[in-house]
Amino acid sequence: MDTINNVKARLGKSVHIQNVLRAFEARDRNIQESNFDRVNFWSITNLVVMMMIAATQVYLVRSLFEDKRKIRT
């Protein structure tokens, strides 16, 4: 009987530890997904800003080489 109670107590501890580990895993997964979404958002924002800057630079360089005279000789 003592052996059965001992096994039952250890089994209960094992179940408790597994539940705690499951809770930690769920928390860590939520943090990981949140970080993934945050990194994706800022990567897309960075990409959009870089594209706007590139377009502005192309426009400015082209405007430097435009012939602004009305009569071409």
Biopython code that builds the backbone (N, CA, C, O; Angstrom):
import numpy as np
from Bio.PDB.StructureBuilder import StructureBuilder

atoms = [
    (1, "MET", "N", (0.834, -1.205, 0.000)),
    (1, "MET", "CA", (0.000, 0.000, 0.000)),
    (1, "MET", "C", (0.874, 1.263, 0.000)),
    (1, "MET", "O", (0.569, 2.256, -0.660)),
    (2, "ASP", "N", (1.970, 1.185, 0.766)),
    (2, "ASP", "CA", (2.880, 2.330, 0.786)),
    (2, "ASP", "C", (3.486, 2.579, -0.589)),
    (2, "ASP", "O", (3.657, 3.724, -1.006)),
    (3, "THR", "N", (3.801, 1.518, -1.273)),
    (3, "THR", "CA", (4.380, 1.645, -2.609)),
    (3, "THR", "C", (3.393, 2.293, -3.565)),
    (3, "THR", "O", (3.772, 3.150, -4.363)),
    (4, "ILE", "N", (2.146, 1.896, -3.490)),
    (4, "ILE", "CA", (1.115, 2.478, -4.357)),
    (4, "ILE", "C", (0.938, 3.964, -4.050)),
    (4, "ILE", "O", (0.846, 4.782, -4.966)),
    (5, "ASN", "N", (0.890, 4.312, -2.776)),
    (5, "ASN", "CA", (0.758, 5.729, -2.409)),
    (5, "ASN", "C", (1.985, 6.531, -2.850)),
    (5, "ASN", "O", (1.865, 7.681, -3.272)),
    (6, "ASN", "N", (3.143, 5.923, -2.750)),
    (6, "ASN", "CA", (4.373, 6.586, -3.183)),
    (6, "ASN", "C", (4.348, 6.836, -4.694)),
    (6, "ASN", "O", (4.694, 7.925, -5.153)),
    (7, "VAL", "N", (3.943, 5.838, -5.450)),
    (7, "VAL", "CA", (3.837, 5.980, -6.914)),
    (7, "VAL", "C", (2.798, 7.035, -7.262)),
    (7, "VAL", "O", (3.005, 7.846, -8.165)),
    (8, "LYS", "N", (1.683, 7.023, -6.543)),
    (8, "LYS", "CA", (0.612, 7.995, -6.798)),
    (8, "LYS", "C", (1.108, 9.417, -6.521)),
    (8, "LYS", "O", (0.807, 10.331, -7.289)),
    (9, "ALA", "N", (1.861, 9.618, -5.440)),
    (9, "ALA", "CA", (2.389, 10.940, -5.099)),
    (9, "ALA", "C", (3.381, 11.411, -6.154)),
    (9, "ALA", "O", (3.363, 12.571, -6.566)),
    (10, "ARG", "N", (4.243, 10.501, -6.585)),
    (10, "ARG", "CA", (5.223, 10.876, -7.619)),
    (10, "ARG", "C", (4.542, 11.162, -8.944)),
    (10, "ARG", "O", (4.953, 12.062, -9.676)),
    (11, "LEU", "N", (3.508, 10.404, -9.253)),
    (11, "LEU", "CA", (2.752, 10.650, -10.478)),
    (11, "LEU", "C", (2.064, 12.019, -10.423)),
    (11, "LEU", "O", (2.030, 12.745, -11.416)),
    (12, "GLY", "N", (1.526, 12.355, -9.271)),
    (12, "GLY", "CA", (0.915, 13.676, -9.097)),
    (12, "GLY", "C", (1.931, 14.796, -9.275)),
    (12, "GLY", "O", (1.631, 15.820, -9.889)),
    (13, "LYS", "N", (3.145, 14.599, -8.733)),
    (13, "LYS", "CA", (4.204, 15.597, -8.914)),
    (13, "LYS", "C", (4.591, 15.720, -10.384)),
    (13, "LYS", "O", (4.840, 16.820, -10.877)),
    (14, "SER", "N", (4.640, 14.590, -11.080)),
    (14, "SER", "CA", (4.979, 14.605, -12.506)),
    (14, "SER", "C", (3.927, 15.372, -13.309)),
    (14, "SER", "O", (4.261, 16.167, -14.187)),
    (15, "VAL", "N", (2.671, 15.128, -13.001)),
    (15, "VAL", "CA", (1.589, 15.843, -13.690)),
    (15, "VAL", "C", (1.686, 17.337, -13.416)),
    (15, "VAL", "O", (1.516, 18.151, -14.324)),
    (16, "HIS", "N", (1.957, 17.697, -12.173)),
    (16, "HIS", "CA", (2.093, 19.111, -11.815)),
    (16, "HIS", "C", (3.260, 19.764, -12.569)),
    (16, "HIS", "O", (3.119, 20.867, -13.096)),
    (17, "ILE", "N", (4.390, 19.094, -12.617)),
    (17, "ILE", "CA", (5.555, 19.637, -13.325)),
    (17, "ILE", "C", (5.253, 19.776, -14.820)),
    (17, "ILE", "O", (5.645, 20.766, -15.438)),
    (18, "GLN", "N", (4.570, 18.808, -15.397)),
    (18, "GLN", "CA", (4.210, 18.894, -16.812)),
    (18, "GLN", "C", (3.267, 20.064, -17.061)),
    (18, "GLN", "O", (3.397, 20.748, -18.075)),
    (19, "ASN", "N", (2.324, 20.307, -16.161)),
    (19, "ASN", "CA", (1.423, 21.450, -16.314)),
    (19, "ASN", "C", (2.177, 22.768, -16.233)),
    (19, "ASN", "O", (1.895, 23.695, -16.993)),
    (20, "VAL", "N", (3.134, 22.855, -15.316)),
    (20, "VAL", "CA", (3.936, 24.070, -15.190)),
    (20, "VAL", "C", (4.758, 24.288, -16.456)),
    (20, "VAL", "O", (4.840, 25.404, -16.967)),
    (21, "LEU", "N", (5.361, 23.219, -16.955)),
    (21, "LEU", "CA", (6.162, 23.331, -18.180)),
    (21, "LEU", "C", (5.295, 23.717, -19.374)),
    (21, "LEU", "O", (5.731, 24.488, -20.229)),
    (22, "ARG", "N", (4.081, 23.195, -19.443)),
    (22, "ARG", "CA", (3.154, 23.566, -20.517)),
    (22, "ARG", "C", (2.801, 25.047, -20.447)),
    (22, "ARG", "O", (2.701, 25.717, -21.475)),
    (23, "ALA", "N", (2.612, 25.556, -19.228)),
    (23, "ALA", "CA", (2.302, 26.979, -19.051)),
    (23, "ALA", "C", (3.488, 27.836, -19.484)),
    (23, "ALA", "O", (3.306, 28.854, -20.153)),
    (24, "PHE", "N", (4.700, 27.434, -19.109)),
    (24, "PHE", "CA", (5.891, 28.180, -19.544)),
    (24, "PHE", "C", (6.027, 28.157, -21.060)),
    (24, "PHE", "O", (6.359, 29.169, -21.678)),
    (25, "GLU", "N", (5.768, 26.996, -21.654)),
    (25, "GLU", "CA", (5.873, 26.876, -23.105)),
    (25, "GLU", "C", (4.848, 27.773, -23.801)),
    (25, "GLU", "O", (5.169, 28.421, -24.797)),
    (26, "ALA", "N", (3.624, 27.814, -23.285)),
    (26, "ALA", "CA", (2.590, 28.664, -23.880)),
    (26, "ALA", "C", (2.969, 30.133, -23.761)),
    (26, "ALA", "O", (2.789, 30.897, -24.709)),
    (27, "ARG", "N", (3.495, 30.536, -22.602)),
    (27, "ARG", "CA", (3.916, 31.927, -22.416)),
    (27, "ARG", "C", (5.051, 32.283, -23.365)),
    (27, "ARG", "O", (5.030, 33.338, -23.998)),
    (28, "ASP", "N", (6.043, 31.400, -23.463)),
    (28, "ASP", "CA", (7.180, 31.654, -24.341)),
    (28, "ASP", "C", (6.756, 31.705, -25.807)),
    (28, "ASP", "O", (7.275, 32.509, -26.582)),
    (29, "ARG", "N", (5.819, 30.851, -26.180)),
    (29, "ARG", "CA", (5.345, 30.870, -27.571)),
    (29, "ARG", "C", (4.619, 32.174, -27.881)),
    (29, "ARG", "O", (4.791, 32.735, -28.963)),
    (30, "ASN", "N", (3.809, 32.661, -26.942)),
    (30, "ASN", "CA", (3.130, 33.939, -27.153)),
    (30, "ASN", "C", (4.127, 35.080, -27.285)),
    (30, "ASN", "O", (3.958, 35.963, -28.125)),
    (31, "ILE", "N", (5.159, 35.062, -26.461)),
    (31, "ILE", "CA", (6.190, 36.098, -26.563)),
    (31, "ILE", "C", (6.901, 35.999, -27.906)),
    (31, "ILE", "O", (7.162, 37.019, -28.544)),
    (32, "GLN", "N", (7.212, 34.800, -28.336)),
    (32, "GLN", "CA", (7.893, 34.595, -29.608)),
    (32, "GLN", "C", (7.035, 35.083, -30.779)),
    (32, "GLN", "O", (7.549, 35.744, -31.681)),
    (33, "GLU", "N", (5.762, 34.772, -30.776)),
    (33, "GLU", "CA", (4.880, 35.221, -31.851)),
    (33, "GLU", "C", (4.728, 36.737, -31.845)),
    (33, "GLU", "O", (4.665, 37.361, -32.904)),
    (34, "SER", "N", (4.671, 37.321, -30.669)),
    (34, "SER", "CA", (4.586, 38.776, -30.569)),
    (34, "SER", "C", (5.845, 39.426, -31.136)),
    (34, "SER", "O", (5.766, 40.404, -31.880)),
    (35, "ASN", "N", (6.996, 38.884, -30.783)),
    (35, "ASN", "CA", (8.254, 39.415, -31.318)),
    (35, "ASN", "C", (8.334, 39.242, -32.825)),
    (35, "ASN", "O", (8.827, 40.126, -33.526)),
    (36, "PHE", "N", (7.855, 38.114, -33.327)),
    (36, "PHE", "CA", (7.856, 37.866, -34.769)),
    (36, "PHE", "C", (7.000, 38.898, -35.489)),
    (36, "PHE", "O", (7.411, 39.437, -36.517)),
    (37, "ASP", "N", (5.808, 39.178, -34.956)),
    (37, "ASP", "CA", (4.934, 40.184, -35.562)),
    (37, "ASP", "C", (5.568, 41.568, -35.509)),
    (37, "ASP", "O", (5.476, 42.331, -36.471)),
    (38, "ARG", "N", (6.207, 41.895, -34.395)),
    (38, "ARG", "CA", (6.855, 43.197, -34.249)),
    (38, "ARG", "C", (8.009, 43.357, -35.248)),
    (38, "ARG", "O", (8.160, 44.412, -35.865)),
    (39, "VAL", "N", (8.816, 42.309, -35.401)),
    (39, "VAL", "CA", (9.933, 42.356, -36.349)),
    (39, "VAL", "C", (9.408, 42.494, -37.772)),
    (39, "VAL", "O", (9.960, 43.266, -38.556)),
    (40, "ASN", "N", (8.361, 41.768, -38.117)),
    (40, "ASN", "CA", (7.778, 41.889, -39.458)),
    (40, "ASN", "C", (7.246, 43.290, -39.705)),
    (40, "ASN", "O", (7.457, 43.844, -40.784)),
    (41, "PHE", "N", (6.562, 43.876, -38.731)),
    (41, "PHE", "CA", (6.018, 45.224, -38.898)),
    (41, "PHE", "C", (7.131, 46.229, -39.152)),
    (41, "PHE", "O", (7.041, 47.030, -40.082)),
    (42, "TRP", "N", (8.176, 46.196, -38.337)),
    (42, "TRP", "CA", (9.247, 47.179, -38.494)),
    (42, "TRP", "C", (10.075, 46.909, -39.743)),
    (42, "TRP", "O", (10.629, 47.846, -40.318)),
    (43, "SER", "N", (10.176, 45.668, -40.178)),
    (43, "SER", "CA", (10.876, 45.364, -41.429)),
    (43, "SER", "C", (10.118, 45.943, -42.618)),
    (43, "SER", "O", (10.726, 46.519, -43.521)),
    (44, "ILE", "N", (8.812, 45.793, -42.624)),
    (44, "ILE", "CA", (8.003, 46.349, -43.711)),
    (44, "ILE", "C", (8.063, 47.871, -43.677)),
    (44, "ILE", "O", (8.172, 48.510, -44.723)),
    (45, "THR", "N", (7.993, 48.458, -42.480)),
    (45, "THR", "CA", (8.099, 49.915, -42.358)),
    (45, "THR", "C", (9.445, 50.391, -42.879)),
    (45, "THR", "O", (9.511, 51.383, -43.605)),
    (46, "ASN", "N", (10.505, 49.708, -42.522)),
    (46, "ASN", "CA", (11.840, 50.063, -42.989)),
    (46, "ASN", "C", (11.935, 49.953, -44.501)),
    (46, "ASN", "O", (12.537, 50.812, -45.145)),
    (47, "LEU", "N", (11.349, 48.907, -45.079)),
    (47, "LEU", "CA", (11.361, 48.719, -46.522)),
    (47, "LEU", "C", (10.630, 49.855, -47.231)),
    (47, "LEU", "O", (11.118, 50.373, -48.235)),
    (48, "VAL", "N", (9.476, 50.242, -46.722)),
    (48, "VAL", "CA", (8.706, 51.335, -47.331)),
    (48, "VAL", "C", (9.488, 52.637, -47.271)),
    (48, "VAL", "O", (9.533, 53.376, -48.254)),
    (49, "VAL", "N", (10.100, 52.924, -46.139)),
    (49, "VAL", "CA", (10.891, 54.158, -46.002)),
    (49, "VAL", "C", (12.071, 54.138, -46.972)),
    (49, "VAL", "O", (12.367, 55.151, -47.605)),
    (50, "MET", "N", (12.740, 53.007, -47.093)),
    (50, "MET", "CA", (13.879, 52.914, -48.018)),
    (50, "MET", "C", (13.439, 53.108, -49.459)),
    (50, "MET", "O", (14.142, 53.755, -50.235)),
    (51, "MET", "N", (12.288, 52.560, -49.831)),
    (51, "MET", "CA", (11.784, 52.745, -51.199)),
    (51, "MET", "C", (11.442, 54.206, -51.468)),
    (51, "MET", "O", (11.713, 54.720, -52.553)),
    (52, "MET", "N", (10.846, 54.876, -50.481)),
    (52, "MET", "CA", (10.527, 56.301, -50.649)),
    (52, "MET", "C", (11.809, 57.117, -50.791)),
    (52, "MET", "O", (11.873, 58.020, -51.626)),
    (53, "ILE", "N", (12.812, 56.820, -50.005)),
    (53, "ILE", "CA", (14.080, 57.541, -50.091)),
    (53, "ILE", "C", (14.745, 57.278, -51.439)),
    (53, "ILE", "O", (15.298, 58.197, -52.044)),
    (54, "ALA", "N", (14.698, 56.045, -51.911)),
    (54, "ALA", "CA", (15.280, 55.718, -53.214)),
    (54, "ALA", "C", (14.578, 56.486, -54.326)),
    (54, "ALA", "O", (15.234, 57.026, -55.217)),
    (55, "ALA", "N", (13.247, 56.540, -54.280)),
    (55, "ALA", "CA", (12.496, 57.278, -55.303)),
    (55, "ALA", "C", (12.839, 58.765, -55.252)),
    (55, "ALA", "O", (12.987, 59.407, -56.291)),
    (56, "THR", "N", (12.963, 59.304, -54.053)),
    (56, "THR", "CA", (13.317, 60.719, -53.907)),
    (56, "THR", "C", (14.721, 60.975, -54.455)),
    (56, "THR", "O", (14.941, 61.988, -55.119)),
    (57, "GLN", "N", (15.654, 60.099, -54.197)),
    (57, "GLN", "CA", (17.018, 60.269, -54.704)),
    (57, "GLN", "C", (17.056, 60.196, -56.223)),
    (57, "GLN", "O", (17.756, 60.985, -56.858)),
    (58, "VAL", "N", (16.319, 59.266, -56.818)),
    (58, "VAL", "CA", (16.265, 59.170, -58.276)),
    (58, "VAL", "C", (15.693, 60.456, -58.855)),
    (58, "VAL", "O", (16.221, 60.984, -59.834)),
    (59, "TYR", "N", (14.630, 60.957, -58.266)),
    (59, "TYR", "CA", (14.025, 62.203, -58.738)),
    (59, "TYR", "C", (15.013, 63.363, -58.641)),
    (59, "TYR", "O", (15.134, 64.146, -59.584)),
    (60, "LEU", "N", (15.714, 63.486, -57.529)),
    (60, "LEU", "CA", (16.655, 64.587, -57.354)),
    (60, "LEU", "C", (17.836, 64.490, -58.313)),
    (60, "LEU", "O", (18.268, 65.508, -58.853)),
    (61, "VAL", "N", (18.367, 63.291, -58.537)),
    (61, "VAL", "CA", (19.486, 63.143, -59.470)),
    (61, "VAL", "C", (19.036, 63.438, -60.887)),
    (61, "VAL", "O", (19.774, 64.071, -61.642)),
    (62, "ARG", "N", (17.855, 63.001, -61.267)),
    (62, "ARG", "CA", (17.343, 63.313, -62.605)),
    (62, "ARG", "C", (17.121, 64.810, -62.777)),
    (62, "ARG", "O", (17.371, 65.359, -63.850)),
    (63, "SER", "N", (16.656, 65.466, -61.729)),
    (63, "SER", "CA", (16.411, 66.906, -61.850)),
    (63, "SER", "C", (17.719, 67.675, -62.006)),
    (63, "SER", "O", (17.710, 68.777, -62.554)),
    (64, "LEU", "N", (18.831, 67.135, -61.546)),
    (64, "LEU", "CA", (20.117, 67.797, -61.731)),
    (64, "LEU", "C", (20.543, 67.812, -63.193)),
    (64, "LEU", "O", (21.236, 68.733, -63.625)),
    (65, "PHE", "N", (20.139, 66.808, -63.954)),
    (65, "PHE", "CA", (20.562, 66.687, -65.343)),
    (65, "PHE", "C", (19.499, 67.143, -66.340)),
    (65, "PHE", "O", (19.700, 66.976, -67.543)),
    (66, "GLU", "N", (18.394, 67.702, -65.902)),
    (66, "GLU", "CA", (17.368, 68.207, -66.815)),
    (66, "GLU", "C", (17.855, 69.487, -67.473)),
    (66, "GLU", "O", (18.532, 70.312, -66.859)),
    (67, "ASP", "N", (17.489, 69.628, -68.744)),
    (67, "ASP", "CA", (17.814, 70.864, -69.464)),
    (67, "ASP", "C", (16.643, 71.815, -69.269)),
    (67, "ASP", "O", (15.557, 71.601, -69.808)),
    (68, "LYS", "N", (16.877, 72.864, -68.493)),
    (68, "LYS", "CA", (15.785, 73.768, -68.127)),
    (68, "LYS", "C", (15.639, 74.941, -69.095)),
    (68, "LYS", "O", (14.755, 75.779, -68.921)),
    (69, "ARG", "N", (16.495, 75.006, -70.112)),
    (69, "ARG", "CA", (16.381, 76.101, -71.074)),
    (69, "ARG", "C", (15.227, 75.843, -72.013)),
    (69, "ARG", "O", (14.944, 74.697, -72.360)),
    (70, "LYS", "N", (14.564, 76.900, -72.424)),
    (70, "LYS", "CA", (13.432, 76.761, -73.344)),
    (70, "LYS", "C", (13.920, 76.453, -74.764)),
    (70, "LYS", "O", (13.325, 75.634, -75.464)),
    (71, "ILE", "N", (15.001, 77.110, -75.183)),
    (71, "ILE", "CA", (15.523, 76.928, -76.544)),
    (71, "ILE", "C", (16.775, 76.064, -76.461)),
    (71, "ILE", "O", (17.716, 76.366, -75.727)),
    (72, "ARG", "N", (16.762, 75.001, -77.218)),
    (72, "ARG", "CA", (17.931, 74.130, -77.241)),
    (72, "ARG", "C", (18.793, 74.500, -78.441)),
    (72, "ARG", "O", (18.297, 74.707, -79.548)),
    (73, "THR", "N", (20.071, 74.576, -78.196)),
    (73, "THR", "CA", (20.970, 74.944, -79.314)),
    (73, "THR", "C", (21.828, 73.783, -79.713)),
    (73, "THR", "O", (22.641, 73.902, -80.630)),
]
sb = StructureBuilder()
sb.init_structure("model")
sb.init_model(0)
sb.init_chain("A")
sb.init_seg("    ")
for serial, (resi, resn, name, xyz) in enumerate(atoms, 1):
    if name == "N":
        sb.init_residue(resn, " ", resi, " ")
    sb.init_atom(name, np.array(xyz, "f"), 0.0, 1.0, " ", f" {name:<3s}", serial, name[0])
structure = sb.get_structure()
